[in-house]
Amino acid sequence: MKRVTGVGGIFFKSRDPKALGEWYQRHLGMNIEPWGGVEFSWANDPAGANGTTTWSPFKQDTKYFEPGTASFMINLRVADLHALVAALKDEGCDILGKVEESEYGKFAHLLDPEGNKVELWEPPPGK
């Protein structure tokens, strides 16, 4: 079974996400979208599709990274989220909640052994 096929996103806490995004745009040329982040496009994903990697600062007081204690969260792209979650549970991994499904794809969360929250993402078909 394929597990991780790429990095779907890098999310991190910021004291002022808007100002930080403006700094990255001005000094590093990143095209900050109105929602506050960037989507980098790439081709030749191991699953055979094109894809994106999202870079996005979050407000310092976000609860989205909890129960992780780090100031960041990595989103990892996967091929078959339900099968991977089942395998991870069998391996004793700390899966948080249940698989969530939306128009953006399927998402699951877990904690690594150091308490970092990891987001697993299976994009919707064609993404």
C-alpha positions as CSV (number, residue, x, y, z in Angstrom):
1,M,0.0,0.0,0.0
2,K,1.2,3.5,-0.8
3,R,1.4,5.7,2.2
4,V,2.6,9.3,1.8
5,T,2.9,10.5,-1.8
6,G,4.0,14.1,-1.1
7,V,3.8,17.2,1.1
8,G,0.3,18.8,0.9
9,G,1.0,21.8,3.1
10,I,3.1,23.5,5.6
11,F,1.0,25.4,8.2
12,F,2.5,27.5,11.1
13,K,1.6,29.9,13.7
14,S,2.3,33.6,13.3
15,R,1.8,36.7,15.5
16,D,0.5,38.6,12.4
17,P,-0.3,36.3,9.5
18,K,-1.3,39.2,7.1
19,A,1.9,41.1,7.8
20,L,4.1,38.0,7.5
21,G,2.4,37.1,4.2
22,E,3.1,40.6,2.9
23,W,6.8,40.2,4.0
24,Y,7.1,36.9,2.1
25,Q,5.4,38.5,-1.0
26,R,7.6,41.6,-0.9
27,H,11.0,39.9,-0.2
28,L,10.6,36.4,-1.6
29,G,8.1,37.0,-4.4
30,M,5.5,34.6,-3.1
31,N,2.0,35.3,-4.6
32,I,0.0,35.5,-1.4
33,E,-3.7,34.7,-2.2
34,P,-6.5,36.7,-0.6
35,W,-7.1,33.8,1.9
36,G,-3.5,34.4,3.2
37,G,-1.4,31.6,1.8
38,V,0.2,30.2,-1.3
39,E,-0.5,27.1,-3.4
40,F,2.6,25.9,-5.2
41,S,1.6,23.7,-8.2
42,W,3.7,20.7,-9.4
43,A,3.4,17.8,-11.7
44,N,4.3,14.1,-11.7
45,D,3.0,13.1,-8.3
46,P,3.7,9.4,-7.6
47,A,-0.1,8.8,-7.8
48,G,0.0,10.1,-11.4
49,A,-1.7,13.4,-10.9
50,N,-0.7,17.0,-10.7
51,G,-0.9,18.6,-7.3
52,T,-0.3,21.5,-5.0
53,T,1.6,22.2,-1.8
54,T,0.0,24.9,0.4
55,W,2.1,27.3,2.5
56,S,-0.1,29.1,5.1
57,P,0.5,31.1,8.3
58,F,-2.2,30.7,11.0
59,K,-3.1,33.1,13.8
60,Q,-0.9,32.5,16.9
61,D,-3.9,31.5,19.0
62,T,-5.3,28.9,16.5
63,K,-6.6,25.7,18.1
64,Y,-6.3,23.8,14.8
65,F,-2.9,22.3,15.7
66,E,-4.1,21.0,19.0
67,P,-3.6,18.7,20.8
68,G,-0.2,19.0,19.2
69,T,2.1,21.4,21.0
70,A,4.3,22.6,18.1
71,S,3.9,25.9,16.4
72,F,3.5,24.1,13.0
73,M,1.6,21.3,11.4
74,I,2.6,19.4,8.3
75,N,-0.1,18.1,5.8
76,L,1.0,15.0,4.0
77,R,-0.7,13.9,0.8
78,V,-1.8,10.2,0.7
79,A,-3.2,7.8,-1.9
80,D,-5.9,5.9,0.1
81,L,-6.7,7.6,3.4
82,H,-9.2,5.1,4.8
83,A,-6.8,2.1,4.2
84,L,-3.9,4.1,5.7
85,V,-5.8,5.1,8.8
86,A,-6.8,1.4,9.3
87,A,-3.2,0.4,9.0
88,L,-1.9,3.1,11.3
89,K,-4.5,2.1,14.0
90,D,-3.3,-1.5,13.7
91,E,0.2,-0.3,14.2
92,G,-0.8,1.5,17.4
93,C,-0.6,5.1,16.1
94,D,-2.6,7.8,17.9
95,I,-5.3,8.7,15.4
96,L,-7.3,11.8,16.4
97,G,-11.0,11.6,15.8
98,K,-12.4,10.2,12.5
99,V,-11.8,10.8,8.8
100,E,-13.4,14.0,7.7
101,E,-14.7,14.3,4.1
102,S,-15.5,17.5,2.2
103,E,-15.2,19.0,-1.3
104,Y,-11.5,19.6,-0.5
105,G,-10.9,15.9,0.0
106,K,-10.5,13.5,3.0
107,F,-8.6,14.4,6.1
108,A,-7.4,12.6,9.2
109,H,-5.1,13.7,12.0
110,L,-2.6,11.9,14.2
111,L,0.2,12.7,16.7
112,D,3.7,11.6,16.1
113,P,5.8,10.2,19.0
114,E,7.0,13.8,19.9
115,G,3.5,15.2,20.1
116,N,3.4,17.0,16.7
117,K,0.1,17.0,15.0
118,V,0.2,15.6,11.4
119,E,-2.6,16.1,8.9
120,L,-3.1,13.3,6.3
121,W,-4.9,14.4,3.2
122,E,-6.3,12.5,0.3
123,P,-7.2,15.0,-2.4
124,P,-10.5,14.8,-4.3
125,P,-10.3,12.9,-7.6
126,G,-8.5,14.9,-10.3
127,K,-6.6,17.2,-7.9
